[in-house]
Amino acid sequence: MRETTRVAIIGAGPAGLTLALLLRRNGIDCVVLERRDRSYVEQRQRAGVLDHYATRIFERAGLAGEILTGAPLETLLELRWDGAPHFLDVPSLSGGRPSRIVPQQLLVRRLLAAVGDVRFEATGVALDDLASSRPRVTYTDPDGSSHELACSYIAGCDGFHGVSRGSIPPSELTIYEFDHRIGWYTMLADAPPPRYPLMAVSEHGYAAQFARGREASRFYLQYRPGSEDPFAWPDDYAWDQLRLRLGDPALATGPFTDREIVEMRSFVAEPMAYGRLFLAGDAAHIITPMGAKGMNLALSDAATLAEALIADSPEKLAAYSDACLARTWDAQEFSRWFTEMVHDGGIADPFRRKLARARFERLFRSPPAAAAFADLMSGTDH
């Protein structure tokens, strides 16, 4: 079965769905292909915060009512050092630019409802003729029928393990990777959420707690990859570690409903374009969760690409990669700085622990330092 579309979008995550929504609202035909089934995509839990710039993407497009309704604004950020609480008013410090709490699964459900036509369980996806003016995408639908999409452009929004980046000749890419040698054990629990997003530094390691609804919390515990297996930890031990590191002996508990491992790593592929293929989100870059920039970078990529496609501007399309990479490296640097501050406070090296403490205290002693931190947390248009 042969079809024609303006833009073929590979992947129905936040980047792919946002791109599809922006294009269709501007009269540009596109097809979204997703390898997984709809249930998996709707329930996949990852990020939970839209920074101010990401919210502005939907507001400027007139989509706030469909996408952002009921999403609470973030106010204070609580940071603890050895149990002592400190608070940063990030929206005020950034000149009135609040973030919103929007779990990825909720964002994706709302995007799917607005986008409508997404082709799930598309297997055997292959990208061809990328350097030509008429690239092609072939795939097999759930019934086993073969399809061919002729298009003008392809957006690779299919994540780190997707086919899009792998379709670019290796000689055309430069890959940058960094292993932070830090692991997180993350647990979703039916436990009362904190009043504010909470991160804690202690000599026993990093811990955090974030709201995931009115009656649920997402917890994080630092562990040593290769030396520890958090999945072997009894639940009582995990709760003891959370109480110890958060400095909260009375921490309310509840059953764990989900457990995952996150190994902190960074990855950037340059450039983010090859011929008529444009990479977006995790297909082009992976970042640590510190600073909550992963999903926000993906949405920024989608908005930048949508603007170029809507304008039908060769100049903007040619500038796409450089614009996104400048934003990506800015976020990578901030995320690494933040990672060192909250994790080095729990390592054996006394020099690095002292450096981490100096960074931490500077945030509450120096208004310019606090404002710079808040500016990066809130997201910017550049």
C-alpha positions as CSV (number, residue, x, y, z in Angstrom):
1,M,0.0,0.0,0.0
2,R,1.5,3.3,-1.1
3,E,0.7,6.7,0.4
4,T,1.9,10.2,0.3
5,T,2.3,12.7,3.2
6,R,4.2,15.9,3.8
7,V,5.9,14.7,7.0
8,A,6.4,11.2,8.3
9,I,6.9,11.2,12.1
10,I,8.6,8.2,13.7
11,G,7.7,7.8,17.3
12,A,4.6,8.8,19.4
13,G,6.4,10.2,22.5
14,P,6.1,13.8,23.6
15,A,8.3,15.1,20.8
16,G,6.6,13.2,18.0
17,L,3.0,13.9,19.2
18,T,3.8,17.6,19.8
19,L,5.2,18.0,16.4
20,A,2.2,16.3,14.8
21,L,-0.2,18.5,16.7
22,L,1.6,21.7,15.8
23,L,1.8,20.6,12.1
24,R,-1.8,19.5,11.8
25,R,-3.1,22.7,13.5
26,N,-1.3,24.6,10.8
27,G,-2.7,22.5,7.9
28,I,0.4,20.3,7.3
29,D,-0.4,16.7,6.6
30,C,1.7,14.2,8.6
31,V,1.6,10.5,9.6
32,V,2.8,9.3,13.0
33,L,4.2,5.7,13.3
34,E,4.7,4.1,16.7
35,R,6.2,0.7,17.3
36,R,4.4,0.1,20.6
37,D,0.7,-0.4,21.2
38,R,-1.4,2.5,22.5
39,S,-1.7,1.2,26.0
40,Y,2.0,1.0,26.5
41,V,2.5,4.6,25.1
42,E,-0.2,6.0,27.4
43,Q,1.1,4.3,30.5
44,R,4.8,4.9,30.0
45,Q,6.1,6.9,33.0
46,R,9.1,9.1,32.6
47,A,9.3,12.9,33.3
48,G,6.9,14.9,35.3
49,V,7.7,18.6,34.8
50,L,7.1,21.0,32.0
51,D,9.4,24.0,32.3
52,H,8.2,27.5,31.5
53,Y,9.5,27.5,27.9
54,A,7.7,24.2,27.2
55,T,4.4,25.5,28.6
56,R,4.8,28.5,26.4
57,I,5.0,26.2,23.3
58,F,1.4,25.1,23.9
59,E,0.2,28.5,25.0
60,R,1.5,30.3,21.9
61,A,-0.1,27.6,19.7
62,G,-3.5,28.1,21.5
63,L,-3.3,24.6,23.0
64,A,-3.1,25.4,26.7
65,G,-6.8,24.5,27.3
66,E,-6.3,21.0,25.8
67,I,-2.8,20.3,27.2
68,L,-2.3,22.2,30.4
69,T,-5.7,22.3,32.1
70,G,-5.4,21.4,35.7
71,A,-1.6,21.2,35.7
72,P,-0.5,22.8,39.0
73,L,2.2,25.4,38.9
74,E,5.5,24.7,40.7
75,T,6.3,27.2,43.5
76,L,9.1,26.4,45.9
77,L,11.9,23.9,45.5
78,E,13.1,22.3,48.7
79,L,16.8,21.3,48.9
80,R,18.1,19.6,52.1
81,W,21.6,19.1,53.2
82,D,22.0,16.5,56.0
83,G,18.3,16.9,56.8
84,A,18.4,20.7,57.1
85,P,15.7,22.3,54.7
86,H,16.5,25.2,52.3
87,F,14.0,26.7,49.9
88,L,14.3,28.3,46.5
89,D,11.5,30.3,45.0
90,V,12.4,29.4,41.4
91,P,9.5,31.3,39.7
92,S,10.3,34.6,41.5
93,L,14.0,34.2,41.0
94,S,13.5,33.7,37.3
95,G,11.3,36.7,36.8
96,G,8.0,35.0,37.1
97,R,8.5,31.9,35.0
98,P,6.9,28.9,36.8
99,S,7.0,25.3,35.6
100,R,4.0,23.0,35.7
101,I,3.7,19.5,37.0
102,V,2.5,17.4,34.1
103,P,3.4,13.7,34.3
104,Q,4.5,12.3,30.9
105,Q,1.7,9.8,30.8
106,L,-0.9,12.6,31.2
107,L,0.8,14.8,28.6
108,V,0.9,11.9,26.1
109,R,-2.8,11.0,26.7
110,R,-3.8,14.6,26.1
111,L,-1.6,14.9,23.0
112,L,-3.0,11.6,21.6
113,A,-6.6,12.9,22.1
114,A,-5.7,16.1,20.3
115,V,-3.7,14.5,17.5
116,G,-6.1,11.6,16.8
117,D,-4.6,9.5,14.0
118,V,-1.5,7.6,15.2
119,R,-0.6,4.3,13.7
120,F,0.4,2.0,16.5
121,E,2.2,-1.3,16.4
122,A,4.0,-0.3,13.2
123,T,6.9,-2.8,12.9
124,G,9.8,-3.2,10.6
125,V,10.1,0.5,10.0
126,A,12.8,1.5,7.5
127,L,13.9,4.9,6.2
128,D,15.2,5.2,2.7
129,D,16.4,7.8,0.2
130,L,17.1,10.3,3.0
131,A,19.4,12.4,0.9
132,S,16.9,12.7,-1.9
133,S,14.0,15.2,-2.2
134,R,11.5,12.4,-1.8
135,P,12.5,10.1,1.1
136,R,10.4,7.0,1.9
137,V,9.3,5.1,5.0
138,T,8.2,1.5,4.8
139,Y,6.6,-0.5,7.6
140,T,4.2,-3.3,8.4
141,D,0.9,-2.8,10.2
142,P,-0.6,-5.1,12.9
143,D,-2.4,-7.1,10.2
144,G,0.8,-7.9,8.4
145,S,0.2,-5.6,5.5
146,S,3.2,-3.7,4.0
147,H,3.0,0.1,3.6
148,E,5.2,2.7,1.9
149,L,5.0,6.4,2.8
150,A,6.5,8.8,0.3
151,C,7.1,12.2,2.0
152,S,9.0,15.4,1.9
153,Y,10.5,15.2,5.4
154,I,11.0,12.6,8.1
155,A,11.1,13.5,11.8
156,G,13.0,10.9,13.9
157,C,11.3,11.1,17.3
158,D,11.7,7.4,18.2
159,G,14.1,7.6,21.1
160,F,17.6,6.4,21.8
161,H,17.0,2.8,20.6
162,G,14.8,3.8,17.6
163,V,15.6,3.3,13.9
164,S,16.0,6.9,12.9
165,R,19.5,7.8,14.1
166,G,20.7,4.3,13.0
167,S,19.5,5.2,9.5
168,I,22.1,7.9,9.2
169,P,25.5,6.8,7.9
170,P,27.9,6.6,10.9
171,S,30.4,8.7,9.0
172,E,27.9,11.5,9.0
173,L,27.6,11.7,12.8
174,T,29.8,12.6,15.7
175,I,28.8,11.0,19.0
176,Y,29.5,12.4,22.5
177,E,28.9,10.1,25.5
178,F,29.6,10.4,29.2
179,D,28.9,7.9,32.0
180,H,28.3,9.7,35.3
181,R,28.9,6.4,37.2
182,I,25.7,7.1,39.3
183,G,22.6,5.0,39.5
184,W,19.1,5.8,40.8
185,Y,16.6,3.3,42.3
186,T,13.3,5.0,41.6
187,M,10.0,3.8,43.2
188,L,6.4,4.9,42.7
189,A,4.5,4.6,45.9
190,D,0.9,5.2,47.2
191,A,2.3,7.6,49.7
192,P,1.4,11.3,50.4
193,P,3.4,13.6,48.2
194,P,5.6,16.3,49.6
195,R,4.3,19.9,49.6
196,Y,7.2,21.0,47.3
197,P,9.6,19.0,45.1
198,L,12.2,17.7,47.4
199,M,15.9,16.8,46.9
200,A,18.2,15.8,49.7
201,V,22.0,15.6,49.9
202,S,23.5,13.5,52.7
203,E,26.7,11.6,53.6
204,H,24.6,8.4,53.0
205,G,23.8,9.4,49.4
206,Y,21.2,11.4,47.4
207,A,17.4,10.9,47.8
208,A,14.4,12.8,46.4
209,Q,10.6,12.8,46.5
210,F,8.2,14.3,44.0
211,A,4.5,14.4,43.7
212,R,2.9,12.1,41.2
213,G,-0.8,13.0,41.8
214,R,-2.7,13.8,45.0
215,E,-2.0,10.5,46.7
216,A,1.2,9.2,45.1
217,S,5.0,10.0,45.3
218,R,8.0,9.1,43.2
219,F,11.0,8.4,45.3
220,Y,14.7,8.2,44.3
221,L,17.7,6.6,46.0
222,Q,21.3,6.9,44.7
223,Y,23.1,3.6,44.4
224,R,26.5,2.4,43.0
225,P,26.1,0.7,39.6
226,G,28.0,-2.6,39.5
227,S,28.4,-2.7,43.3
228,E,24.7,-2.8,44.4
229,D,21.5,-4.3,43.2
230,P,18.6,-2.2,44.4
231,F,16.0,-4.7,43.2
232,A,17.4,-7.0,45.9
233,W,16.7,-4.5,48.6
234,P,13.7,-5.3,50.9
235,D,11.1,-2.6,50.9
236,D,11.8,-1.9,54.6
237,Y,15.4,-1.2,53.8
238,A,14.4,1.2,51.0
239,W,12.1,3.1,53.4
240,D,14.8,3.2,56.0
241,Q,17.2,4.7,53.5
242,L,14.6,7.3,52.4
243,R,14.0,8.3,56.0
244,L,17.7,8.5,56.7
245,R,18.7,10.5,53.5
246,L,15.6,12.8,53.5
247,G,16.2,13.5,57.2
248,D,12.5,12.6,57.9
249,P,12.0,9.9,60.6
250,A,8.2,10.3,60.3
251,L,8.1,9.9,56.5
252,A,4.7,8.4,55.5
253,T,5.0,5.1,53.7
254,G,2.8,3.1,51.4
255,P,3.0,0.2,48.9
256,F,5.4,0.5,46.0
257,T,3.5,0.2,42.7
258,D,6.5,0.5,40.3
259,R,10.3,0.1,40.5
260,E,12.9,1.1,38.0
261,I,16.6,1.6,37.6
262,V,18.1,4.8,36.1
263,E,21.7,4.8,35.2
264,M,22.9,8.4,34.8
265,R,24.4,9.0,31.4
266,S,24.7,11.7,28.7
267,F,24.7,11.3,25.0
268,V,24.6,13.8,22.1
269,A,24.6,13.1,18.4
270,E,25.8,15.8,16.0
271,P,24.3,17.0,13.7
272,M,20.6,16.4,14.4
273,A,19.8,16.3,10.7
274,Y,20.8,14.3,7.6
275,G,19.3,15.0,4.2
276,R,15.5,15.2,4.8
277,L,15.7,13.4,8.2
278,F,15.6,15.5,11.4
279,L,16.2,14.0,14.8
280,A,14.3,15.2,17.9
281,G,14.3,14.3,21.6
282,D,16.1,11.1,22.8
283,A,16.9,10.1,19.3
284,A,19.5,12.9,19.3
285,H,20.3,13.4,23.0
286,I,20.1,11.8,26.4
287,I,20.5,13.8,29.5
288,T,20.5,13.0,33.2
289,P,17.2,13.7,35.1
290,M,18.8,16.5,37.1
291,G,17.1,19.7,36.2
292,A,14.2,17.9,34.4
293,K,15.4,18.7,30.9
294,G,14.9,15.5,29.0
295,M,11.3,15.9,28.0
296,N,11.6,19.7,27.8
297,L,14.4,19.5,25.3
298,A,12.3,17.0,23.3
299,L,9.4,19.5,23.2
300,S,11.8,22.3,22.3
301,D,13.2,20.3,19.4
302,A,9.6,19.6,18.2
303,A,8.6,23.3,18.4
304,T,11.8,24.4,16.5
305,L,11.2,21.8,13.8
306,A,7.5,22.6,13.5
307,E,8.3,26.3,13.1
308,A,10.7,25.6,10.2
309,L,8.3,23.2,8.5
310,I,5.3,25.5,8.9
311,A,7.3,28.4,7.4
312,D,8.5,26.0,4.6
313,S,11.8,27.7,5.1
314,P,15.0,26.1,3.8
315,E,17.0,28.5,5.9
316,K,15.2,27.6,9.2
317,L,15.5,23.9,8.4
318,A,19.2,24.3,7.7
319,A,19.6,26.1,11.1
320,Y,17.5,23.5,13.0
321,S,20.4,21.3,14.2
322,D,22.6,24.2,15.4
323,A,19.7,25.8,17.3
324,C,18.8,22.6,19.1
325,L,22.3,21.6,19.9
326,A,23.1,25.0,21.4
327,R,20.1,24.5,23.8
328,T,21.1,20.9,24.4
329,W,24.7,21.6,25.4
330,D,23.5,24.4,27.7
331,A,21.2,21.9,29.4
332,Q,23.9,19.2,29.5
333,E,26.3,21.6,31.3
334,F,23.6,22.6,33.8
335,S,22.6,19.0,34.4
336,R,26.2,17.9,35.0
337,W,26.7,20.8,37.5
338,F,23.5,20.0,39.3
339,T,24.4,16.3,39.4
340,E,27.8,16.9,40.9
341,M,26.3,19.2,43.6
342,V,23.8,16.8,44.9
343,H,25.7,13.5,44.5
344,D,29.2,14.5,45.4
345,G,27.9,15.4,48.9
346,G,27.6,11.7,49.6
347,I,30.9,10.4,48.3
348,A,34.0,9.4,50.3
349,D,36.3,12.1,48.6
350,P,36.3,14.9,51.2
351,F,37.6,17.5,48.6
352,R,34.7,16.9,46.2
353,R,32.2,16.8,49.1
354,K,33.5,20.3,50.2
355,L,33.1,21.6,46.6
356,A,29.5,20.3,46.6
357,R,28.8,22.0,49.8
358,A,30.2,25.3,48.5
359,R,28.0,25.1,45.4
360,F,25.0,24.3,47.6
361,E,25.5,27.2,50.0
362,R,26.2,29.7,47.2
363,L,22.6,29.2,46.0
364,F,21.3,30.6,49.3
365,R,24.0,33.2,49.9
366,S,24.3,34.8,46.4
367,P,21.2,36.2,44.7
368,P,22.9,36.2,41.3
369,A,23.8,32.5,41.7
370,A,20.3,31.7,42.7
371,A,18.9,33.7,39.8
372,A,21.2,31.9,37.3
373,F,20.1,28.5,38.7
374,A,16.4,29.5,38.5
375,D,16.9,30.8,34.9
376,L,18.2,27.4,33.8
377,M,15.5,25.5,35.7
378,S,12.7,27.5,34.2
379,G,13.8,27.1,30.6
380,T,14.5,29.8,28.1
381,D,13.6,30.7,24.5
382,H,17.2,30.6,23.2
